[in-house]
Amino acid sequence: MPRKRIGNVSTPEGRDAIADLMAFMVAQSGVIAIYQGAAETGPRALGHRSILANPCDPDARQHLNERVKYREAIRPLAPMATLQAAQEYFELLPGASDGDYNAYNYMVLTARSKPHARDKIPAVIHADGTGRIQIVRAEDDPLTYAYLKALGRRIGVEMSVNTSFNVAGPIAQTPQQAIETLRRSKGLDVALLVASDGTVQAAWHGGERDSGRFTDGLRSGKPAPRRLSLNEFQTRPSINSSALPITSARDDLALRHLLTKHEVSEQDRRHRDQQASPA
């Protein structure tokens, strides 16, 4: 499975470059996974262990349920959005308006969609006309917020499908589990893993399973590669203040094995190439 260091989100410029790459892929009906910082506690993935897709794509729900999540076709998808987009497409409850509707930050409340919503964002409107919405704030999750803003510039709405990063089982809690989840999911294009220093590593399907959306996005964008040290995947503050860090000595060992295995395979490949080259 190919892997590549594609950028760093520790600066506004680097974050915007990665966010725009994410938005480019999703706007092309790509499906991407994001793994960053501490895993959220509670019932929902809120951008730290999430699978993201295009809410404007009428086929997104069927595709995610059948080829990504391997679950019942009737299962709904939930939207994550900026506050402005949430107010434009959903009737937010007046009783939840305190703190700029911060009760909607955790994807636990449903809201009735406005009449024009189903035509624009069909993937996240349930059969009963509601959506279990999550509002994302720049101060809580800068990368996901930047992604939503970039997606808005590409598809006309600052909103994304957000479903948990898992395939018929528990949510990915370690980098190794994230890679394994990608491997098991035929319809997932790429997984992006963000280290504590902001370095982003991408993994995607190679060979016949490569959709081309991620590599096309790399060619069109400018995220700069940088070598990743083995000790850089640590936790960052989660958008849920009660989230527990998932990095442990066991996780560090798993990541060390994962990256070392990748480095060894790269060395073997270069050695074979050198042996095959004419003298």
C-alpha positions as CSV (number, residue, x, y, z in Angstrom):
1,M,0.0,0.0,0.0
2,P,1.6,3.3,-1.1
3,R,2.4,5.9,1.6
4,K,3.7,9.4,1.3
5,R,4.4,12.5,3.5
6,I,2.4,15.2,1.9
7,G,2.7,18.3,4.0
8,N,2.4,19.9,7.4
9,V,-0.6,21.6,9.0
10,S,1.2,23.4,11.8
11,T,1.2,26.7,9.8
12,P,-1.9,28.4,8.3
13,E,-0.4,28.0,4.8
14,G,0.3,24.4,5.2
15,R,-3.1,23.7,6.8
16,D,-4.8,25.5,3.9
17,A,-2.9,23.4,1.4
18,I,-3.9,20.1,3.0
19,A,-7.5,21.3,3.4
20,D,-7.7,22.3,-0.2
21,L,-6.3,18.9,-1.3
22,M,-9.0,17.2,0.9
23,A,-11.6,19.4,-0.7
24,F,-10.4,18.7,-4.2
25,M,-10.8,15.0,-3.7
26,V,-14.2,15.2,-2.0
27,A,-15.5,17.5,-4.7
28,Q,-14.6,14.8,-7.2
29,S,-16.8,12.4,-5.2
30,G,-13.7,10.9,-3.5
31,V,-14.0,9.4,0.0
32,I,-11.2,10.2,2.4
33,A,-10.4,9.3,6.0
34,I,-8.8,11.7,8.6
35,Y,-6.9,10.5,11.6
36,Q,-5.7,13.3,13.9
37,G,-5.0,13.9,17.6
38,A,-6.9,12.2,20.4
39,A,-10.0,10.1,19.6
40,E,-13.2,11.6,20.8
41,T,-15.2,10.1,23.6
42,G,-18.9,9.9,23.2
43,P,-21.2,8.4,20.5
44,R,-19.9,10.2,17.4
45,A,-16.7,10.8,15.4
46,L,-16.3,14.6,15.1
47,G,-13.3,15.0,12.8
48,H,-10.5,13.2,14.5
49,R,-11.5,9.7,13.4
50,S,-13.8,10.5,10.4
51,I,-14.6,9.4,6.9
52,L,-15.5,12.4,4.7
53,A,-17.5,12.6,1.4
54,N,-19.5,15.0,-0.8
55,P,-22.9,15.9,0.6
56,C,-24.0,17.1,-2.8
57,D,-23.5,13.7,-4.4
58,P,-26.8,11.8,-4.5
59,D,-25.0,8.5,-4.8
60,A,-22.7,9.1,-1.7
61,R,-24.9,7.3,0.8
62,Q,-25.2,4.1,-1.3
63,H,-21.5,4.2,-2.1
64,L,-20.4,4.6,1.5
65,N,-22.8,2.1,2.9
66,E,-22.1,-0.6,0.3
67,R,-18.4,-0.1,-0.6
68,V,-16.9,1.8,2.4
69,K,-18.7,0.8,5.6
70,Y,-20.3,-2.5,4.4
71,R,-23.6,-1.9,6.2
72,E,-27.3,-1.6,5.4
73,A,-28.2,0.7,2.5
74,I,-30.8,2.5,4.6
75,R,-28.3,3.8,7.1
76,P,-28.3,7.7,7.1
77,L,-25.2,9.9,6.8
78,A,-24.7,12.9,9.0
79,P,-23.5,16.4,8.0
80,M,-20.7,18.5,9.5
81,A,-20.8,22.1,8.6
82,T,-19.8,25.7,9.5
83,L,-22.3,27.6,11.5
84,Q,-23.3,29.7,8.5
85,A,-24.0,26.6,6.4
86,A,-25.9,24.9,9.2
87,Q,-28.2,27.9,9.5
88,E,-28.6,28.1,5.7
89,Y,-29.8,24.5,5.3
90,F,-31.3,23.5,8.7
91,E,-33.8,24.9,11.1
92,L,-31.7,25.0,14.3
93,L,-33.7,25.0,17.5
94,P,-34.1,28.3,19.3
95,G,-33.6,26.5,22.6
96,A,-30.2,25.4,21.5
97,S,-29.0,28.9,20.4
98,D,-26.7,29.6,23.4
99,G,-23.1,30.0,22.6
100,D,-23.7,30.3,18.8
101,Y,-25.6,27.0,18.9
102,N,-22.8,25.1,20.5
103,A,-25.2,22.3,21.5
104,Y,-24.9,21.2,17.8
105,N,-21.1,20.7,18.1
106,Y,-21.3,17.0,19.0
107,M,-23.7,15.5,16.4
108,V,-26.2,14.4,18.9
109,L,-29.2,16.7,18.0
110,T,-31.3,16.4,14.8
111,A,-32.5,19.4,12.9
112,R,-35.2,19.6,10.3
113,S,-33.8,20.6,6.9
114,K,-35.1,23.6,5.0
115,P,-37.1,23.1,1.8
116,H,-34.1,23.7,-0.6
117,A,-31.7,21.4,1.3
118,R,-32.6,18.1,-0.2
119,D,-31.9,19.3,-3.8
120,K,-28.5,20.7,-2.7
121,I,-27.2,18.2,-0.1
122,P,-29.2,15.0,-0.7
123,A,-26.5,12.7,0.9
124,V,-27.1,14.1,4.4
125,I,-30.9,14.5,4.4
126,H,-32.7,11.5,6.0
127,A,-35.9,10.2,4.7
128,D,-37.9,12.1,7.3
129,G,-36.3,15.4,6.2
130,T,-33.9,15.7,9.2
131,G,-30.1,15.6,9.7
132,R,-28.0,14.9,12.8
133,I,-25.8,17.9,12.3
134,Q,-22.4,18.8,13.7
135,I,-21.2,22.4,13.7
136,V,-17.4,22.8,13.4
137,R,-15.6,25.9,14.8
138,A,-12.1,27.1,13.7
139,E,-11.0,27.3,17.3
140,D,-12.0,23.7,18.0
141,D,-10.7,22.0,14.9
142,P,-8.6,24.2,12.6
143,L,-8.0,21.6,9.9
144,T,-11.6,20.4,9.6
145,Y,-12.8,23.9,9.6
146,A,-10.3,24.9,6.9
147,Y,-11.5,21.8,4.9
148,L,-15.1,22.9,5.1
149,K,-14.3,26.4,3.9
150,A,-12.2,25.0,1.0
151,L,-15.0,22.5,0.2
152,G,-17.5,25.4,0.1
153,R,-15.3,27.2,-2.5
154,R,-15.5,24.0,-4.7
155,I,-19.0,22.8,-4.3
156,G,-20.9,25.9,-3.1
157,V,-21.7,24.7,0.4
158,E,-19.5,24.6,3.5
159,M,-20.7,21.1,4.5
160,S,-19.4,17.5,4.3
161,V,-20.6,14.0,5.0
162,N,-19.0,12.9,8.3
163,T,-19.1,9.2,9.3
164,S,-16.9,7.3,11.7
165,F,-13.6,5.9,10.6
166,N,-14.4,2.2,10.9
167,V,-15.5,-0.7,8.7
168,A,-17.9,-3.1,10.3
169,G,-16.2,-2.9,13.7
170,P,-14.6,-0.5,16.2
171,I,-13.4,3.0,15.2
172,A,-9.6,3.1,14.3
173,Q,-7.7,4.0,17.5
174,T,-4.1,3.6,16.4
175,P,-2.2,4.4,13.2
176,Q,-1.9,0.7,12.4
177,Q,-5.7,0.3,12.8
178,A,-6.2,3.3,10.5
179,I,-4.1,1.6,7.8
180,E,-5.8,-1.7,8.3
181,T,-9.2,0.0,8.0
182,L,-8.2,1.5,4.7
183,R,-6.9,-1.8,3.5
184,R,-10.3,-3.5,4.2
185,S,-12.4,-0.7,2.6
186,K,-12.7,-1.0,-1.2
187,G,-14.4,2.4,-1.6
188,L,-12.1,4.5,0.6
189,D,-9.7,6.5,-1.5
190,V,-7.1,7.6,1.0
191,A,-6.4,7.9,4.7
192,L,-4.6,11.0,6.0
193,L,-2.7,10.7,9.4
194,V,-1.7,13.9,11.2
195,A,1.2,13.8,13.6
196,S,1.6,16.0,16.7
197,D,4.0,18.4,14.9
198,G,1.4,18.8,12.1
199,T,3.1,16.4,9.6
200,V,0.6,14.6,7.4
201,Q,1.2,11.2,6.0
202,A,-1.1,9.7,3.3
203,A,-1.8,6.1,2.6
204,W,-3.9,4.9,-0.4
205,H,-4.7,1.8,-2.4
206,G,-2.2,1.0,-5.1
207,G,-2.5,-1.0,-8.3
208,E,-6.0,-1.9,-9.6
209,R,-7.7,-0.5,-6.4
210,D,-6.3,3.0,-6.9
211,S,-9.1,5.3,-8.0
212,G,-6.6,8.0,-9.0
213,R,-8.4,10.7,-7.1
214,F,-5.7,11.1,-4.5
215,T,-2.8,11.1,-6.9
216,D,-4.7,13.5,-9.2
217,G,-5.1,15.7,-6.2
218,L,-1.4,15.6,-5.4
219,R,-0.6,16.6,-9.0
220,S,-3.0,19.6,-8.9
221,G,-2.0,20.8,-5.4
222,K,1.2,21.9,-3.6
223,P,1.5,20.1,-0.2
224,A,5.2,19.8,0.4
225,P,6.6,16.4,1.5
226,R,8.7,16.1,4.6
227,R,10.4,13.2,6.3
228,L,8.5,11.9,9.3
229,S,10.4,10.8,12.4
230,L,9.2,7.6,14.2
231,N,8.2,9.5,17.4
232,E,6.1,12.2,16.0
233,F,2.6,10.7,16.2
234,Q,1.4,12.0,19.6
235,T,-1.9,13.4,20.7
236,R,-3.2,16.9,20.3
237,P,-6.1,18.6,22.1
238,S,-9.4,17.1,20.9
239,I,-12.5,19.1,19.9
240,N,-14.1,17.2,22.7
241,S,-12.5,18.4,26.0
242,S,-13.2,15.1,27.7
243,A,-11.4,13.0,25.0
244,L,-8.7,10.7,26.3
245,P,-5.3,10.4,24.6
246,I,-4.9,7.2,22.6
247,T,-1.1,7.3,22.3
248,S,0.6,4.8,24.6
249,A,3.8,2.9,24.6
250,R,2.0,0.1,22.8
251,D,0.8,2.6,20.1
252,D,4.3,4.0,19.7
253,L,5.7,0.5,19.2
254,A,3.0,-0.3,16.6
255,L,3.7,2.9,14.8
256,R,7.5,2.3,14.9
257,H,6.9,-1.2,13.4
258,L,4.6,0.2,10.8
259,L,6.9,3.0,9.6
260,T,10.1,0.9,9.9
261,K,8.5,-1.8,7.8
262,H,7.6,0.8,5.2
263,E,11.2,2.2,5.2
264,V,12.7,-1.3,4.9
265,S,10.4,-2.1,1.9
266,E,11.4,1.2,0.3
267,Q,15.1,0.3,0.8
268,D,14.5,-3.1,-0.8
269,R,12.7,-1.5,-3.7
270,R,15.6,0.9,-4.4
271,H,18.1,-1.9,-4.1
272,R,16.2,-4.0,-6.6
273,D,16.0,-1.0,-9.0
274,Q,19.8,-0.5,-8.7
275,Q,20.4,-4.2,-9.4
276,A,18.2,-4.1,-12.4
277,S,19.8,-1.0,-13.9
278,P,22.3,-1.5,-16.6
279,A,25.9,-0.9,-15.5
